[in-house]
Amino acid sequence: MANELHDFDKAYASGRTPWDSGVPSLELRRVLDAGLLPGRRVLELGCGTGTNAVELARRGYEVTAVDFVAQAVEAARAKAGAAGVKVAFHVGDALNADVGGSFDLLFDRGVYHHCRRVDLPGFMKMVERVTRPASRWLSLAGSAKETHEYGPPTVSEAEFRAELGGLFEFLEIREFRFGTDSEAFRPLAWSILMKRK
C-alpha cells in the first residue's frame, strides 16, 4: 500500500481531495435517520478529515476512526475538537491498524472499493477481526454501472455480493450519488448495508 499512501499524501498536501466535500455523507445521514445503525461502538475506516466521524459522535456513538494519511488525521482531530466531540483517531493502514476489540458498527466511504483491488483477502480478515455476529456494516462504494475518466474505483453488484456475502447478510442495497467538492461531479455509488452472520 506504499504507492497508495504516497498518492493520498500528495492529494492532501496539494489540497486536491475531491472526495472531501466537508459535509457529512447524505447517505450516512439517511441510514442514521432511518435507525438502521443500532449499537454504540463504531469503527470508521478511511476517515479522512473526520467529517463523518464527527457526525457519528454528535449522534452519540463512541467512535474510533482510522486513516493512513497523517495530515488528514490531524485535520480530523482539529475538526472534532472544534465540534466539541470525542473521537479516537488513529493513523495507520486500515488492514493492520490496532484499533482494539470488536465493534457494533463498521462504516466506510470508499475504503472497500479501493482495498478489494489491493488485498481483498487481507481486507476481509480485518473486517472479520473488528466485527462479530450481528455487527452492521455500511459500505459506500463506487458503482460499475457508470464509467468515468477519473473518480472512485468501482464494483458491480455481482462482485460485492460474491466478495462480502460469505460473511455478511445484505439488509439494504441502493444506489445514490457520492457528494464531492463539486456539484458537477457526483459519481454513481452503492450503499451496501449488511449484518454479520
BANU-87429 format. One record per residue (C-alpha): residue number from 0; x, y, z. Coordinates in Angstrom, 2 decimals, decimal comma. Layout:
N
REC/kolro/u/v/w
REC/NUM/X/Y/Z .
...
END
This chain:
197
REC/kolro/u/v/w
REC/0/0,00/0,00/0,00 .
REC/1/3,07/2,26/-0,13 .
REC/2/2,12/3,70/-3,53 .
REC/3/-1,44/4,40/-2,37 .
REC/4/-0,15/6,16/0,75 .
REC/5/2,12/8,33/-1,39 .
REC/6/-0,77/9,21/-3,73 .
REC/7/-3,11/10,14/-0,87 .
REC/8/-0,35/12,06/0,94 .
REC/9/0,21/14,08/-2,25 .
REC/10/-3,52/14,71/-2,65 .
REC/11/-3,92/16,06/0,89 .
REC/12/-0,71/18,10/0,64 .
REC/13/-1,91/19,71/-2,59 .
REC/14/-5,47/20,22/-1,40 .
REC/15/-6,82/18,16/-4,32 .
REC/16/-9,22/15,90/-2,41 .
REC/17/-12,47/15,85/-4,39 .
REC/18/-13,92/13,14/-2,13 .
REC/19/-13,74/15,51/0,85 .
REC/20/-16,86/17,63/0,48 .
REC/21/-16,63/18,97/4,04 .
REC/22/-20,21/17,88/4,83 .
REC/23/-21,36/14,55/6,27 .
REC/24/-22,40/11,95/3,73 .
REC/25/-26,09/12,36/2,89 .
REC/26/-26,34/8,59/2,58 .
REC/27/-24,85/8,03/6,03 .
REC/28/-27,29/10,56/7,46 .
REC/29/-30,22/8,85/5,70 .
REC/30/-29,30/5,47/7,19 .
REC/31/-28,79/7,02/10,64 .
REC/32/-32,10/8,90/10,47 .
REC/33/-33,87/5,66/9,50 .
REC/34/-32,50/3,99/12,66 .
REC/35/-30,68/1,31/10,67 .
REC/36/-27,41/1,50/12,63 .
REC/37/-28,15/0,20/16,13 .
REC/38/-25,35/-0,14/18,63 .
REC/39/-22,87/2,13/20,32 .
REC/40/-19,30/1,43/19,18 .
REC/41/-18,41/2,46/15,61 .
REC/42/-15,25/1,99/13,60 .
REC/43/-14,83/4,24/10,58 .
REC/44/-12,26/3,06/8,05 .
REC/45/-10,64/5,79/5,95 .
REC/46/-11,96/8,71/7,97 .
REC/47/-10,09/11,39/6,02 .
REC/48/-10,55/14,77/7,70 .
REC/49/-13,15/13,36/10,08 .
REC/50/-16,40/14,84/8,79 .
REC/51/-18,40/11,60/9,07 .
REC/52/-16,69/10,55/12,32 .
REC/53/-17,72/13,87/13,87 .
REC/54/-21,31/13,38/12,65 .
REC/55/-21,42/9,93/14,22 .
REC/56/-20,02/11,27/17,51 .
REC/57/-22,58/14,10/17,51 .
REC/58/-25,27/11,45/17,35 .
REC/59/-23,98/9,75/20,48 .
REC/60/-21,84/6,95/19,09 .
REC/61/-18,48/6,01/20,59 .
REC/62/-16,33/6,48/17,50 .
REC/63/-12,94/5,08/16,57 .
REC/64/-11,64/6,26/13,20 .
REC/65/-8,54/5,38/11,20 .
REC/66/-6,83/6,79/8,14 .
REC/67/-3,32/6,26/6,81 .
REC/68/-2,67/9,91/5,95 .
REC/69/-1,31/11,74/9,00 .
REC/70/-2,24/15,18/7,63 .
REC/71/-5,88/14,08/7,23 .
REC/72/-6,00/12,71/10,78 .
REC/73/-4,51/15,93/12,17 .
REC/74/-7,30/17,87/10,43 .
REC/75/-9,84/15,37/11,77 .
REC/76/-8,64/15,83/15,34 .
REC/77/-8,95/19,60/14,97 .
REC/78/-12,44/19,24/13,49 .
REC/79/-13,59/17,02/16,36 .
REC/80/-12,12/19,47/18,88 .
REC/81/-13,90/22,41/17,27 .
REC/82/-17,17/20,43/17,31 .
REC/83/-16,70/19,51/20,98 .
REC/84/-16,93/15,77/20,38 .
REC/85/-14,64/12,91/21,29 .
REC/86/-13,33/10,59/18,57 .
REC/87/-10,44/8,14/18,95 .
REC/88/-8,44/8,85/15,79 .
REC/89/-5,60/6,58/14,65 .
REC/90/-3,04/7,00/11,89 .
REC/91/-2,46/3,67/10,18 .
REC/92/-3,22/1,24/7,43 .
REC/93/-6,80/0,05/7,94 .
REC/94/-5,71/-3,51/7,14 .
REC/95/-3,29/-3,64/10,06 .
REC/96/-4,22/-0,86/12,48 .
REC/97/-4,65/-1,93/16,09 .
REC/98/-7,95/-0,26/16,93 .
REC/99/-9,00/-2,64/19,70 .
REC/100/-11,82/-5,14/20,11 .
REC/101/-14,87/-5,70/18,00 .
REC/102/-17,37/-3,04/17,04 .
REC/103/-21,15/-2,85/16,77 .
REC/104/-20,86/-0,89/13,54 .
REC/105/-18,40/-0,53/10,71 .
REC/106/-18,57/2,39/8,26 .
REC/107/-16,53/3,13/5,19 .
REC/108/-16,93/5,62/2,43 .
REC/109/-14,71/4,37/-0,35 .
REC/110/-12,37/2,01/1,50 .
REC/111/-13,82/-1,35/0,49 .
REC/112/-13,93/-0,37/-3,20 .
REC/113/-10,23/0,51/-3,02 .
REC/114/-8,91/-2,30/-0,77 .
REC/115/-10,67/-5,01/-2,78 .
REC/116/-8,29/-4,20/-5,64 .
REC/117/-5,20/-4,15/-3,43 .
REC/118/-5,70/-7,01/-0,95 .
REC/119/-9,25/-8,36/-0,70 .
REC/120/-8,32/-11,39/1,48 .
REC/121/-6,41/-9,14/3,90 .
REC/122/-9,25/-6,63/3,96 .
REC/123/-11,84/-9,32/4,72 .
REC/124/-9,66/-10,76/7,51 .
REC/125/-9,53/-7,31/9,08 .
REC/126/-13,31/-6,87/8,73 .
REC/127/-13,87/-10,25/10,38 .
REC/128/-11,47/-9,29/13,21 .
REC/129/-13,19/-5,96/14,02 .
REC/130/-16,80/-7,24/13,84 .
REC/131/-18,82/-10,01/15,50 .
REC/132/-22,10/-11,76/14,70 .
REC/133/-24,88/-9,14/14,31 .
REC/134/-22,40/-6,25/13,79 .
REC/135/-23,60/-3,98/10,98 .
REC/136/-21,51/-2,54/8,17 .
REC/137/-22,46/0,36/5,93 .
REC/138/-20,13/0,47/2,93 .
REC/139/-20,40/3,24/0,34 .
REC/140/-18,68/2,10/-2,86 .
REC/141/-18,36/3,29/-6,45 .
REC/142/-20,79/1,63/-8,86 .
REC/143/-19,57/-0,14/-12,01 .
REC/144/-22,87/0,77/-13,69 .
REC/145/-21,33/4,10/-14,63 .
REC/146/-17,93/4,71/-16,22 .
REC/147/-15,94/7,89/-15,79 .
REC/148/-12,48/9,11/-16,70 .
REC/149/-11,46/9,76/-13,11 .
REC/150/-13,07/9,20/-9,76 .
REC/151/-13,56/6,34/-7,36 .
REC/152/-12,83/2,69/-8,10 .
REC/153/-15,99/0,79/-8,95 .
REC/154/-17,55/-2,57/-8,15 .
REC/155/-20,53/-4,40/-9,64 .
REC/156/-23,39/-5,81/-7,58 .
REC/157/-22,40/-9,35/-8,57 .
REC/158/-18,83/-8,68/-7,36 .
REC/159/-19,73/-7,26/-3,97 .
REC/160/-22,32/-9,97/-3,36 .
REC/161/-19,70/-12,63/-4,08 .
REC/162/-16,95/-10,91/-2,06 .
REC/163/-18,96/-9,92/1,01 .
REC/164/-21,85/-12,38/1,09 .
REC/165/-19,92/-15,20/2,77 .
REC/166/-19,54/-13,19/5,98 .
REC/167/-22,47/-10,77/5,78 .
REC/168/-26,21/-10,79/5,16 .
REC/169/-27,36/-7,94/2,91 .
REC/170/-30,02/-5,79/4,60 .
REC/171/-30,30/-2,97/2,07 .
REC/172/-28,69/-2,26/-1,28 .
REC/173/-29,41/1,01/-3,02 .
REC/174/-27,89/3,41/-5,47 .
REC/175/-27,05/7,01/-4,67 .
REC/176/-24,52/9,61/-5,81 .
REC/177/-21,38/10,44/-3,89 .
REC/178/-21,09/14,02/-2,70 .
REC/179/-17,80/15,62/-3,73 .
REC/180/-16,27/19,07/-3,57 .
REC/181/-18,01/19,81/-6,91 .
REC/182/-21,73/19,60/-7,65 .
REC/183/-20,75/18,93/-11,27 .
REC/184/-19,16/15,59/-10,37 .
REC/185/-21,26/13,19/-8,31 .
REC/186/-20,31/9,60/-9,20 .
REC/187/-22,85/6,80/-9,01 .
REC/188/-22,34/4,64/-5,94 .
REC/189/-23,69/1,72/-3,94 .
REC/190/-24,97/1,98/-0,39 .
REC/191/-24,50/-1,53/1,00 .
REC/192/-25,91/-2,17/4,46 .
REC/193/-25,00/-5,55/5,90 .
REC/194/-25,24/-7,60/9,09 .
REC/195/-22,52/-10,03/10,13 .
REC/196/-23,70/-13,64/10,01 .
END
